[in-house]
Amino acid sequence: MARNKFDIDEDLETPFNIRHLKRALTYAAKYKSRIFLSLFISVIASVTGLVSPLIVQYAVDHCFNREGIPMLIICAAGLLACIVISVFLSRTRSKMMTRVGQDIIYDIRRDLFHHMQELPFEYYDSRPHGKILVRVINYVNSVSDIMTNGIINFILETVNLLIIMIFMFFVCWQLALVVLCGLPVYGAIIMFIKNRQRKAWQKVSNKSSNLNAYLHESIVGVQISQVFTREEVNAGINDKLAKSYRGVWMKAVGYSNLVWPATDVVSITTRAAIYFVGLVFMPGISLGTILAMGDYSGRFWQPLMQLSNLMNTFINAVSYLERIFEMLDEPVTVKDKIGAKDMPPIKGDVHFRDVTFSYETGSTVLEHLNFDVKAGQSIALVGPTGAGKTTIVNLISRFYDLTGGKVLIDDNDISEVTLHSLRSQMGIMLQDSFIFSGTIMDNLLYGRLDATEEEVKEACRVVGIHDYICTLKDGYYTRVSERGAGLSQGQKQLIALARTILSDPKILVLDEATSSIDAKTERKLQNGLNHLLKGRTSFIIAHRLSTIRNCDRIMYVSDKGITESGTHDELIAKRGDYYKLYTAQAV
């Protein structure tokens, strides 16, 4: 069962855990030299910018007379130089940190994708794919900036705040105290806004995740939706999710839009207080000093606002990081054991020794299963739906680890060999004939990139799809979209079968390989397959029993094991489960 349906919110409101942030910093540590250089450039740019009010103070107090005009020109030039240098350094730092940020995004996405390739089937069966995409794309985007510019800005704004305070107390310590009187008021306002703002943006993330999950599900299932005329119902569900997202987004933006006005109110109030105190209670103070302190007062509140925003962003980012690392920490339950060796060239003997398997604890699919298959034999697995036929071939391919017992290939325990060396010698065609976006040739070469064009065509001739491909405008280089839109189910199945055959496997697994193929095509295909199966161990799952009559052995899977085994004629003579199934289809 899916852990998160599209309309179930993920729990993002978790306590702030610095551990996740520290772990994320390991990605930033790789680029620490560029980050430290960026920090140094930022400090120089900040100090250069803070010199400007001192130049203005000096110009107002000493240069507004006829003798001071040359010095006023020098001050103007100095002020322009400060602005130009500050802007240039800030731009350089921004470009540098943008590159670092993109490098970190690449590293996280690379690690996530590599890990996703190794995760077992059940991980994807239990989660909406849209929510997985949100983690890989949206959440990574959300945390990338905080790990580069966010960290730099946090340090920089703290340094800026200290430098501004030093400049203020240097210019006039009495008026500096007037500015600091606004801190308690500002702190109370920001705490009121920020707590609500953080929760509001977490709700936005949840609703966005839900909307993405439903959109992905709707795209994948659009044909079923149209078959059952669900368009209006689905539009209603989408409308409900979209309105829910819009509602929480508007609320979150409402809180965010309170920050700037609150800062401006406190900033303007303290600046007015500076002019009032300076002009009324400090008659000896110069106008230049008052103007400089007014400028510093305006600058003083900007770092505080940035720090409060950054702290809120840090808290939100940690909740995203938790989801990203949760995915990275998802255990790869089927993996190479320590010391696993490469599988020797497979001959094809397969042995099940007391095999027990369950997908979930307490619900056993197979119990104490034993059988032996000799190299080159073709084995058909038949039986009722859900009996464990696909499970058996999945265990041979080690898509799952056993609950008990052993599976041996040529007397080698498959749990002791590397997955790559095992699966690279097997040809496995699953029930879902998935076609990737690209050309038909790309799809055929998917499992064997070094195959020649003639080998590709020969595999297609064997399955009977070559003539059809030749009728296409670009032949084997005809482009197909994801899932093979434009191809029939039977054509997709034949291409997938040719792709499997092309890998030249020692053990061939065909799970419902001909379920979507018409009877005429199937007869042609059967002749090619009979030739192909010679000398290979093959396991064939088929519900159409006419396709497996010529197999060396037919196993009837039922009651958590194999209840009957033999040739077609032997099982018909027994008049058991296989006989009942076969005669039922013959009616």
Secondary structure, DSSP 8 states (H G I E B T S, - for coil): --SS-TTS---------HHHHHHHHHHHHTTHHHHHHHHHHHHHHHHHHHHHHHHHHHHHHHSSSGGGHHHHHHHHHHHHHHHHHHHHHHHHHHHHHHHHHHHHHHHHHHHHHHHHHHS-HHHHHTS-HHHHHHIIIIIHHHHHTIIIIIHHHHHHHHHHHHHHHHHHHHH-HHHHHHHHTTHHHHHHHHHHHHHHHHHHHHHHHHHHHHHHHHHHHHHHTHHHHHHTT-HHHHHHHHHHHHHHHHHHHHHHHHHHHHHHHHHHHHHHHHHHHHHHIIIII-TTS-HHHHHHHHHHHHHHHHHHHHHHHHHHHHHHHHHHHHHHHHHHTS--SS---TT-B--------EEEEEEEEEEETTEEEEEEEEEEE-TT-EEEEE-STTSSHHHHHHHHTTSS--SEEEEEETTEEGGGB-HHHHHTTEEEE-SS----SEEHHHHHTTT-TT--HHHHHHHHHHHT-HHHHHHSTTGGG-EE-GGGTTS-HHHHHHHHHHHHHHT--SEEEEESTTTTS-HHHHHHHHHHHHHHHTTSEEEEE-SSGGGGTTSSEEEEEETTEEEEEE-HHHHHHHTSHHHHHHHHHH-
